[in-house]
Amino acid sequence: MKRVVTIQDISCFGKCSLTVALPVISAMGIETAVIPTAVLSTHTGKGFSNYTFRDLTEDIPAVAAHWKSMDLKFNGIYTGYLGSKQQVHIVEEFCRDFGTDDNFIVIDPVMGDGGQMYAGFTDEFVAEMRKLCSKADYILPNLTEASLLLDMPYPDKYDKAYVEDTLRGLAGLGCSTPVLTGVCLGGDKQGAAAYDSANDRFIYSFGKNIDRTVHGTGDIFASVFTGAVALGKSLDRALDISVRYTLDCIEATEGHFEEVWYGSCFELALGKLIGYVKE
Protein backbone atom coordinates (compact mmCIF):
# COMPACT_ATOMS: atom_id res chain seq x y z
CA MET A 1 0.00 0.00 0.00
CA LYS A 2 1.35 3.41 -0.96
CA ARG A 3 1.80 6.09 1.69
CA VAL A 4 1.80 9.87 1.17
CA VAL A 5 2.26 12.67 3.70
CA THR A 6 0.64 16.05 3.10
CA ILE A 7 1.66 19.20 4.96
CA GLN A 8 -0.82 22.09 4.95
CA ASP A 9 -3.43 23.86 7.05
CA ILE A 10 -6.77 22.45 8.11
CA SER A 11 -9.84 24.66 7.77
CA CYS A 12 -12.41 22.88 9.91
CA PHE A 13 -15.21 24.03 7.61
CA GLY A 14 -14.92 25.06 3.99
CA LYS A 15 -13.65 22.15 1.86
CA CYS A 16 -10.05 23.04 1.16
CA SER A 17 -6.51 22.10 2.17
CA LEU A 18 -6.45 19.04 4.44
CA THR A 19 -10.22 18.53 4.46
CA VAL A 20 -9.87 17.92 0.71
CA ALA A 21 -6.45 16.27 0.55
CA LEU A 22 -7.11 13.59 3.16
CA PRO A 23 -10.38 12.17 1.75
CA VAL A 24 -9.37 12.54 -1.90
CA ILE A 25 -5.99 10.80 -1.62
CA SER A 26 -7.46 8.16 0.71
CA ALA A 27 -10.22 7.44 -1.83
CA MET A 28 -7.48 6.64 -4.34
CA GLY A 29 -6.41 3.75 -2.09
CA ILE A 30 -3.40 5.51 -0.56
CA GLU A 31 -2.55 5.73 3.12
CA THR A 32 -2.47 9.46 3.90
CA ALA A 33 -0.51 10.92 6.79
CA VAL A 34 -1.01 14.59 7.64
CA ILE A 35 0.89 17.40 9.31
CA PRO A 36 -1.40 20.40 9.96
CA THR A 37 0.43 23.73 9.76
CA ALA A 38 -2.49 25.65 11.31
CA VAL A 39 -6.08 25.08 12.40
CA LEU A 40 -8.76 27.55 11.26
CA SER A 41 -12.46 27.45 12.02
CA THR A 42 -13.18 28.18 8.32
CA HIS A 43 -11.10 29.06 5.31
CA THR A 44 -10.26 32.71 4.72
CA GLY A 45 -12.01 33.13 1.38
CA LYS A 46 -14.86 35.42 0.45
CA GLY A 47 -17.92 34.95 2.63
CA PHE A 48 -16.16 34.07 5.86
CA SER A 49 -15.07 36.51 8.56
CA ASN A 50 -14.12 36.39 12.26
CA TYR A 51 -12.59 32.95 11.79
CA THR A 52 -10.34 31.48 14.45
CA PHE A 53 -6.69 30.71 13.71
CA ARG A 54 -4.13 28.67 15.61
CA ASP A 55 -0.57 28.54 14.30
CA LEU A 56 1.00 25.08 14.65
CA THR A 57 4.47 25.97 13.37
CA GLU A 58 6.17 24.95 16.61
CA ASP A 59 4.52 21.51 16.53
CA ILE A 60 5.80 20.49 13.10
CA PRO A 61 9.45 19.73 14.04
CA ALA A 62 8.29 17.60 16.98
CA VAL A 63 6.03 15.54 14.71
CA ALA A 64 8.87 15.11 12.23
CA ALA A 65 11.29 14.08 14.98
CA HIS A 66 8.86 11.47 16.30
CA TRP A 67 8.32 10.06 12.82
CA LYS A 68 12.06 9.98 12.20
CA SER A 69 12.55 7.98 15.41
CA MET A 70 9.97 5.51 14.04
CA ASP A 71 11.84 5.35 10.71
CA LEU A 72 8.66 6.15 8.80
CA LYS A 73 8.92 6.06 5.02
CA PHE A 74 6.74 7.80 2.45
CA ASN A 75 6.22 7.26 -1.26
CA GLY A 76 5.42 10.94 -1.67
CA ILE A 77 5.63 14.26 0.17
CA TYR A 78 3.03 16.88 -0.79
CA THR A 79 2.82 20.42 0.56
CA GLY A 80 0.04 22.96 0.17
CA TYR A 81 -0.54 26.32 1.82
CA LEU A 82 2.34 27.41 4.04
CA GLY A 83 1.73 30.52 6.08
CA SER A 84 5.20 31.88 6.81
CA LYS A 85 8.87 31.83 5.84
CA GLN A 86 9.53 29.80 8.96
CA GLN A 87 7.13 27.10 7.80
CA VAL A 88 8.83 27.02 4.40
CA HIS A 89 12.18 26.47 6.14
CA ILE A 90 10.73 23.68 8.29
CA VAL A 91 9.27 21.98 5.22
CA GLU A 92 12.65 22.20 3.50
CA GLU A 93 14.15 20.34 6.48
CA PHE A 94 11.33 17.77 6.36
CA CYS A 95 11.97 17.13 2.66
CA ARG A 96 15.68 16.75 3.36
CA ASP A 97 15.04 14.29 6.20
CA PHE A 98 12.30 12.21 4.54
CA GLY A 99 13.11 12.61 0.86
CA THR A 100 14.86 9.66 -0.78
CA ASP A 101 15.89 8.53 -4.24
CA ASP A 102 12.79 6.33 -4.25
CA ASN A 103 10.11 8.89 -3.38
CA PHE A 104 8.90 12.17 -4.84
CA ILE A 105 8.11 15.69 -3.64
CA VAL A 106 5.13 17.75 -4.84
CA ILE A 107 5.03 21.45 -3.96
CA ASP A 108 1.85 23.43 -4.54
CA PRO A 109 3.26 26.97 -4.09
CA VAL A 110 0.06 28.57 -2.84
CA MET A 111 0.65 32.33 -2.98
CA GLY A 112 -2.03 34.00 -5.08
CA ASP A 113 -4.59 33.91 -7.88
CA GLY A 114 -6.11 36.19 -10.49
CA GLY A 115 -2.93 38.23 -10.75
CA GLN A 116 -2.88 39.10 -7.04
CA MET A 117 -0.71 37.82 -4.19
CA TYR A 118 -2.69 36.59 -1.21
CA ALA A 119 -2.81 38.88 1.83
CA GLY A 120 0.05 38.41 4.26
CA PHE A 121 2.61 37.26 1.72
CA THR A 122 5.69 39.30 0.77
CA ASP A 123 8.46 39.26 -1.80
CA GLU A 124 10.66 37.64 0.86
CA PHE A 125 8.15 34.79 1.18
CA VAL A 126 8.16 34.33 -2.60
CA ALA A 127 11.95 34.09 -2.56
CA GLU A 128 11.81 31.34 0.07
CA MET A 129 9.09 29.48 -1.81
CA ARG A 130 11.26 29.67 -4.92
CA LYS A 131 14.03 27.88 -3.01
CA LEU A 132 11.61 25.21 -1.82
CA CYS A 133 10.37 24.64 -5.36
CA SER A 134 13.94 23.97 -6.45
CA LYS A 135 13.90 20.88 -4.19
CA ALA A 136 10.71 19.44 -5.70
CA ASP A 137 10.13 16.85 -8.38
CA TYR A 138 6.79 18.46 -9.26
CA ILE A 139 5.50 21.98 -8.67
CA LEU A 140 1.89 22.97 -9.37
CA PRO A 141 1.59 26.77 -9.67
CA ASN A 142 -1.26 28.62 -11.31
CA LEU A 143 -0.44 31.50 -13.67
CA THR A 144 -0.25 34.01 -10.82
CA GLU A 145 2.12 31.86 -8.80
CA ALA A 146 4.25 31.10 -11.84
CA SER A 147 4.59 34.85 -12.46
CA LEU A 148 5.66 35.37 -8.85
CA LEU A 149 8.16 32.51 -8.93
CA LEU A 150 9.71 33.81 -12.17
CA ASP A 151 9.45 37.48 -11.15
CA MET A 152 7.61 38.47 -14.29
CA PRO A 153 4.37 40.37 -14.96
CA TYR A 154 1.07 38.54 -14.79
CA PRO A 155 -0.24 38.09 -18.35
CA ASP A 156 -3.57 39.63 -19.36
CA LYS A 157 -3.45 37.42 -22.44
CA TYR A 158 -1.24 34.49 -23.33
CA ASP A 159 -0.78 31.76 -25.91
CA LYS A 160 0.78 28.31 -26.17
CA ALA A 161 4.25 29.77 -26.67
CA TYR A 162 3.90 31.75 -23.43
CA VAL A 163 2.78 28.63 -21.54
CA GLU A 164 5.75 26.63 -22.78
CA ASP A 165 8.25 29.42 -22.10
CA THR A 166 6.83 29.70 -18.58
CA LEU A 167 7.15 25.96 -18.01
CA ARG A 168 10.75 26.02 -19.20
CA GLY A 169 11.43 28.90 -16.83
CA LEU A 170 9.89 26.98 -13.92
CA ALA A 171 12.04 23.97 -14.73
CA GLY A 172 15.01 26.31 -14.63
CA LEU A 173 14.34 26.84 -10.92
CA GLY A 174 15.44 23.25 -10.36
CA CYS A 175 12.17 21.33 -10.53
CA SER A 176 12.26 18.53 -13.10
CA THR A 177 8.51 18.52 -13.86
CA PRO A 178 6.56 21.76 -13.48
CA VAL A 179 2.79 21.72 -14.00
CA LEU A 180 0.91 24.92 -14.80
CA THR A 181 -2.72 24.87 -13.68
CA GLY A 182 -5.70 26.95 -14.82
CA VAL A 183 -4.47 27.07 -18.42
CA CYS A 184 -7.08 28.34 -20.87
CA LEU A 185 -6.10 28.36 -24.56
CA GLY A 186 -9.47 29.31 -25.99
CA GLY A 187 -12.72 30.27 -24.33
CA ASP A 188 -14.34 26.84 -24.07
CA LYS A 189 -11.47 24.74 -22.68
CA GLN A 190 -9.47 24.91 -19.45
CA GLY A 191 -6.97 22.55 -17.91
CA ALA A 192 -3.29 22.18 -17.20
CA ALA A 193 0.05 21.89 -18.96
CA ALA A 194 3.16 20.02 -17.82
CA TYR A 195 6.78 19.95 -18.91
CA ASP A 196 8.81 16.76 -18.74
CA SER A 197 12.21 18.45 -18.77
CA ALA A 198 14.13 15.17 -18.87
CA ASN A 199 12.61 14.40 -22.28
CA ASP A 200 11.93 18.03 -23.36
CA ARG A 201 8.25 17.17 -23.77
CA PHE A 202 5.09 19.20 -23.11
CA ILE A 203 1.83 17.57 -22.08
CA TYR A 204 -1.61 19.20 -22.11
CA SER A 205 -4.96 18.14 -20.71
CA PHE A 206 -8.16 20.15 -21.11
CA GLY A 207 -11.77 19.90 -20.10
CA LYS A 208 -14.81 22.13 -20.42
CA ASN A 209 -14.25 25.68 -19.18
CA ILE A 210 -16.91 26.53 -16.58
CA ASP A 211 -16.78 30.27 -15.95
CA ARG A 212 -17.29 30.14 -12.20
CA THR A 213 -14.92 30.42 -9.25
CA VAL A 214 -15.13 27.40 -6.95
CA HIS A 215 -13.01 27.48 -3.82
CA GLY A 216 -10.64 24.55 -3.23
CA THR A 217 -10.33 23.28 -6.81
CA GLY A 218 -6.57 23.88 -6.73
CA ASP A 219 -6.34 21.65 -3.67
CA ILE A 220 -8.41 19.01 -5.43
CA PHE A 221 -6.15 19.07 -8.48
CA ALA A 222 -2.95 18.90 -6.41
CA SER A 223 -4.27 16.06 -4.26
CA VAL A 224 -5.36 13.94 -7.21
CA PHE A 225 -2.11 14.60 -9.04
CA THR A 226 -0.10 13.53 -5.99
CA GLY A 227 -2.17 10.37 -5.62
CA ALA A 228 -1.83 9.49 -9.29
CA VAL A 229 1.95 9.86 -9.18
CA ALA A 230 2.10 7.74 -6.01
CA LEU A 231 0.18 5.01 -7.83
CA GLY A 232 2.73 5.01 -10.63
CA LYS A 233 0.56 6.66 -13.27
CA SER A 234 2.38 8.26 -16.18
CA LEU A 235 2.65 12.05 -16.26
CA ASP A 236 0.12 12.17 -19.10
CA ARG A 237 -2.33 10.03 -17.14
CA ALA A 238 -1.80 11.87 -13.86
CA LEU A 239 -2.50 15.17 -15.58
CA ASP A 240 -5.61 13.83 -17.29
CA ILE A 241 -7.09 12.29 -14.13
CA SER A 242 -6.47 15.52 -12.18
CA VAL A 243 -8.13 17.72 -14.80
CA ARG A 244 -11.08 15.38 -15.27
CA TYR A 245 -11.82 14.98 -11.58
CA THR A 246 -11.48 18.71 -10.88
CA LEU A 247 -14.06 19.35 -13.59
CA ASP A 248 -16.26 16.57 -12.18
CA CYS A 249 -16.24 18.33 -8.81
CA ILE A 250 -17.29 21.65 -10.33
CA GLU A 251 -20.05 19.97 -12.34
CA ALA A 252 -21.22 18.08 -9.23
CA THR A 253 -21.62 21.44 -7.49
CA GLU A 254 -23.89 22.88 -10.18
CA GLY A 255 -27.33 23.28 -8.68
CA HIS A 256 -25.79 23.55 -5.20
CA PHE A 257 -23.88 26.84 -5.61
CA GLU A 258 -26.23 28.84 -3.39
CA GLU A 259 -25.99 26.22 -0.66
CA VAL A 260 -22.32 25.27 -1.05
CA TRP A 261 -20.89 28.67 -2.00
CA TYR A 262 -17.72 28.05 0.02
CA GLY A 263 -16.38 25.03 -1.90
CA SER A 264 -17.22 22.13 -4.16
CA CYS A 265 -19.33 19.02 -3.73
CA PHE A 266 -16.27 16.85 -4.35
CA GLU A 267 -17.78 14.04 -2.27
CA LEU A 268 -20.45 13.46 -4.91
CA ALA A 269 -17.77 12.75 -7.54
CA LEU A 270 -15.48 10.42 -5.57
CA GLY A 271 -16.95 7.40 -7.36
CA LYS A 272 -15.69 8.76 -10.66
CA LEU A 273 -12.22 9.31 -9.20
CA ILE A 274 -12.07 5.73 -7.98
CA GLY A 275 -13.05 4.64 -11.48
CA TYR A 276 -10.29 6.70 -13.09
CA VAL A 277 -7.72 5.13 -10.78
CA LYS A 278 -8.79 1.66 -11.90
CA GLU A 279 -8.64 2.45 -15.63
C-alpha positions as CSV (number, residue, x, y, z in Angstrom):
1,M,0.0,0.0,0.0
2,K,1.3,3.4,-1.0
3,R,1.8,6.1,1.7
4,V,1.8,9.9,1.2
5,V,2.3,12.7,3.7
6,T,0.6,16.0,3.1
7,I,1.7,19.2,5.0
8,Q,-0.8,22.1,4.9
9,D,-3.4,23.9,7.0
10,I,-6.8,22.5,8.1
11,S,-9.8,24.7,7.8
12,C,-12.4,22.9,9.9
13,F,-15.2,24.0,7.6
14,G,-14.9,25.1,4.0
15,K,-13.7,22.2,1.9
16,C,-10.1,23.0,1.2
17,S,-6.5,22.1,2.2
18,L,-6.4,19.0,4.4
19,T,-10.2,18.5,4.5
20,V,-9.9,17.9,0.7
21,A,-6.5,16.3,0.5
22,L,-7.1,13.6,3.2
23,P,-10.4,12.2,1.8
24,V,-9.4,12.5,-1.9
25,I,-6.0,10.8,-1.6
26,S,-7.5,8.2,0.7
27,A,-10.2,7.4,-1.8
28,M,-7.5,6.6,-4.3
29,G,-6.4,3.8,-2.1
30,I,-3.4,5.5,-0.6
31,E,-2.6,5.7,3.1
32,T,-2.5,9.5,3.9
33,A,-0.5,10.9,6.8
34,V,-1.0,14.6,7.6
35,I,0.9,17.4,9.3
36,P,-1.4,20.4,10.0
37,T,0.4,23.7,9.8
38,A,-2.5,25.6,11.3
39,V,-6.1,25.1,12.4
40,L,-8.8,27.5,11.3
41,S,-12.5,27.5,12.0
42,T,-13.2,28.2,8.3
43,H,-11.1,29.1,5.3
44,T,-10.3,32.7,4.7
45,G,-12.0,33.1,1.4
46,K,-14.9,35.4,0.4
47,G,-17.9,35.0,2.6
48,F,-16.2,34.1,5.9
49,S,-15.1,36.5,8.6
50,N,-14.1,36.4,12.3
51,Y,-12.6,33.0,11.8
52,T,-10.3,31.5,14.5
53,F,-6.7,30.7,13.7
54,R,-4.1,28.7,15.6
55,D,-0.6,28.5,14.3
56,L,1.0,25.1,14.6
57,T,4.5,26.0,13.4
58,E,6.2,25.0,16.6
59,D,4.5,21.5,16.5
60,I,5.8,20.5,13.1
61,P,9.5,19.7,14.0
62,A,8.3,17.6,17.0
63,V,6.0,15.5,14.7
64,A,8.9,15.1,12.2
65,A,11.3,14.1,15.0
66,H,8.9,11.5,16.3
67,W,8.3,10.1,12.8
68,K,12.1,10.0,12.2
69,S,12.5,8.0,15.4
70,M,10.0,5.5,14.0
71,D,11.8,5.4,10.7
72,L,8.7,6.2,8.8
73,K,8.9,6.1,5.0
74,F,6.7,7.8,2.4
75,N,6.2,7.3,-1.3
76,G,5.4,10.9,-1.7
77,I,5.6,14.3,0.2
78,Y,3.0,16.9,-0.8
79,T,2.8,20.4,0.6
80,G,0.0,23.0,0.2
81,Y,-0.5,26.3,1.8
82,L,2.3,27.4,4.0
83,G,1.7,30.5,6.1
84,S,5.2,31.9,6.8
85,K,8.9,31.8,5.8
86,Q,9.5,29.8,9.0
87,Q,7.1,27.1,7.8
88,V,8.8,27.0,4.4
89,H,12.2,26.5,6.1
90,I,10.7,23.7,8.3
91,V,9.3,22.0,5.2
92,E,12.7,22.2,3.5
93,E,14.1,20.3,6.5
94,F,11.3,17.8,6.4
95,C,12.0,17.1,2.7
96,R,15.7,16.8,3.4
97,D,15.0,14.3,6.2
98,F,12.3,12.2,4.5
99,G,13.1,12.6,0.9
100,T,14.9,9.7,-0.8
101,D,15.9,8.5,-4.2
102,D,12.8,6.3,-4.2
103,N,10.1,8.9,-3.4
104,F,8.9,12.2,-4.8
105,I,8.1,15.7,-3.6
106,V,5.1,17.7,-4.8
107,I,5.0,21.4,-4.0
108,D,1.8,23.4,-4.5
109,P,3.3,27.0,-4.1
110,V,0.1,28.6,-2.8
111,M,0.6,32.3,-3.0
112,G,-2.0,34.0,-5.1
113,D,-4.6,33.9,-7.9
114,G,-6.1,36.2,-10.5
115,G,-2.9,38.2,-10.8
116,Q,-2.9,39.1,-7.0
117,M,-0.7,37.8,-4.2
118,Y,-2.7,36.6,-1.2
119,A,-2.8,38.9,1.8
120,G,0.0,38.4,4.3
121,F,2.6,37.3,1.7
122,T,5.7,39.3,0.8
123,D,8.5,39.3,-1.8
124,E,10.7,37.6,0.9
125,F,8.2,34.8,1.2
126,V,8.2,34.3,-2.6
127,A,12.0,34.1,-2.6
128,E,11.8,31.3,0.1
129,M,9.1,29.5,-1.8
130,R,11.3,29.7,-4.9
131,K,14.0,27.9,-3.0
132,L,11.6,25.2,-1.8
133,C,10.4,24.6,-5.4
134,S,13.9,24.0,-6.4
135,K,13.9,20.9,-4.2
136,A,10.7,19.4,-5.7
137,D,10.1,16.8,-8.4
138,Y,6.8,18.5,-9.3
139,I,5.5,22.0,-8.7
140,L,1.9,23.0,-9.4
141,P,1.6,26.8,-9.7
142,N,-1.3,28.6,-11.3
143,L,-0.4,31.5,-13.7
144,T,-0.2,34.0,-10.8
145,E,2.1,31.9,-8.8
146,A,4.3,31.1,-11.8
147,S,4.6,34.8,-12.5
148,L,5.7,35.4,-8.8
149,L,8.2,32.5,-8.9
150,L,9.7,33.8,-12.2
151,D,9.5,37.5,-11.1
152,M,7.6,38.5,-14.3
153,P,4.4,40.4,-15.0
154,Y,1.1,38.5,-14.8
155,P,-0.2,38.1,-18.3
156,D,-3.6,39.6,-19.4
157,K,-3.4,37.4,-22.4
158,Y,-1.2,34.5,-23.3
159,D,-0.8,31.8,-25.9
160,K,0.8,28.3,-26.2
161,A,4.2,29.8,-26.7
162,Y,3.9,31.7,-23.4
163,V,2.8,28.6,-21.5
164,E,5.7,26.6,-22.8
165,D,8.2,29.4,-22.1
166,T,6.8,29.7,-18.6
167,L,7.2,26.0,-18.0
168,R,10.8,26.0,-19.2
169,G,11.4,28.9,-16.8
170,L,9.9,27.0,-13.9
171,A,12.0,24.0,-14.7
172,G,15.0,26.3,-14.6
173,L,14.3,26.8,-10.9
174,G,15.4,23.2,-10.4
175,C,12.2,21.3,-10.5
176,S,12.3,18.5,-13.1
177,T,8.5,18.5,-13.9
178,P,6.6,21.8,-13.5
179,V,2.8,21.7,-14.0
180,L,0.9,24.9,-14.8
181,T,-2.7,24.9,-13.7
182,G,-5.7,26.9,-14.8
183,V,-4.5,27.1,-18.4
184,C,-7.1,28.3,-20.9
185,L,-6.1,28.4,-24.6
186,G,-9.5,29.3,-26.0
187,G,-12.7,30.3,-24.3
188,D,-14.3,26.8,-24.1
189,K,-11.5,24.7,-22.7
190,Q,-9.5,24.9,-19.5
191,G,-7.0,22.6,-17.9
192,A,-3.3,22.2,-17.2
193,A,0.1,21.9,-19.0
194,A,3.2,20.0,-17.8
195,Y,6.8,20.0,-18.9
196,D,8.8,16.8,-18.7
197,S,12.2,18.4,-18.8
198,A,14.1,15.2,-18.9
199,N,12.6,14.4,-22.3
200,D,11.9,18.0,-23.4
201,R,8.2,17.2,-23.8
202,F,5.1,19.2,-23.1
203,I,1.8,17.6,-22.1
204,Y,-1.6,19.2,-22.1
205,S,-5.0,18.1,-20.7
206,F,-8.2,20.1,-21.1
207,G,-11.8,19.9,-20.1
208,K,-14.8,22.1,-20.4
209,N,-14.2,25.7,-19.2
210,I,-16.9,26.5,-16.6
211,D,-16.8,30.3,-15.9
212,R,-17.3,30.1,-12.2
213,T,-14.9,30.4,-9.2
214,V,-15.1,27.4,-7.0
215,H,-13.0,27.5,-3.8
216,G,-10.6,24.6,-3.2
217,T,-10.3,23.3,-6.8
218,G,-6.6,23.9,-6.7
219,D,-6.3,21.7,-3.7
220,I,-8.4,19.0,-5.4
221,F,-6.1,19.1,-8.5
222,A,-3.0,18.9,-6.4
223,S,-4.3,16.1,-4.3
224,V,-5.4,13.9,-7.2
225,F,-2.1,14.6,-9.0
226,T,-0.1,13.5,-6.0
227,G,-2.2,10.4,-5.6
228,A,-1.8,9.5,-9.3
229,V,1.9,9.9,-9.2
230,A,2.1,7.7,-6.0
231,L,0.2,5.0,-7.8
232,G,2.7,5.0,-10.6
233,K,0.6,6.7,-13.3
234,S,2.4,8.3,-16.2
235,L,2.6,12.1,-16.3
236,D,0.1,12.2,-19.1
237,R,-2.3,10.0,-17.1
238,A,-1.8,11.9,-13.9
239,L,-2.5,15.2,-15.6
240,D,-5.6,13.8,-17.3
241,I,-7.1,12.3,-14.1
242,S,-6.5,15.5,-12.2
243,V,-8.1,17.7,-14.8
244,R,-11.1,15.4,-15.3
245,Y,-11.8,15.0,-11.6
246,T,-11.5,18.7,-10.9
247,L,-14.1,19.3,-13.6
248,D,-16.3,16.6,-12.2
249,C,-16.2,18.3,-8.8
250,I,-17.3,21.6,-10.3
251,E,-20.0,20.0,-12.3
252,A,-21.2,18.1,-9.2
253,T,-21.6,21.4,-7.5
254,E,-23.9,22.9,-10.2
255,G,-27.3,23.3,-8.7
256,H,-25.8,23.6,-5.2
257,F,-23.9,26.8,-5.6
258,E,-26.2,28.8,-3.4
259,E,-26.0,26.2,-0.7
260,V,-22.3,25.3,-1.1
261,W,-20.9,28.7,-2.0
262,Y,-17.7,28.1,0.0
263,G,-16.4,25.0,-1.9
264,S,-17.2,22.1,-4.2
265,C,-19.3,19.0,-3.7
266,F,-16.3,16.8,-4.4
267,E,-17.8,14.0,-2.3
268,L,-20.5,13.5,-4.9
269,A,-17.8,12.7,-7.5
270,L,-15.5,10.4,-5.6
271,G,-16.9,7.4,-7.4
272,K,-15.7,8.8,-10.7
273,L,-12.2,9.3,-9.2
274,I,-12.1,5.7,-8.0
275,G,-13.1,4.6,-11.5
276,Y,-10.3,6.7,-13.1
277,V,-7.7,5.1,-10.8
278,K,-8.8,1.7,-11.9
279,E,-8.6,2.4,-15.6
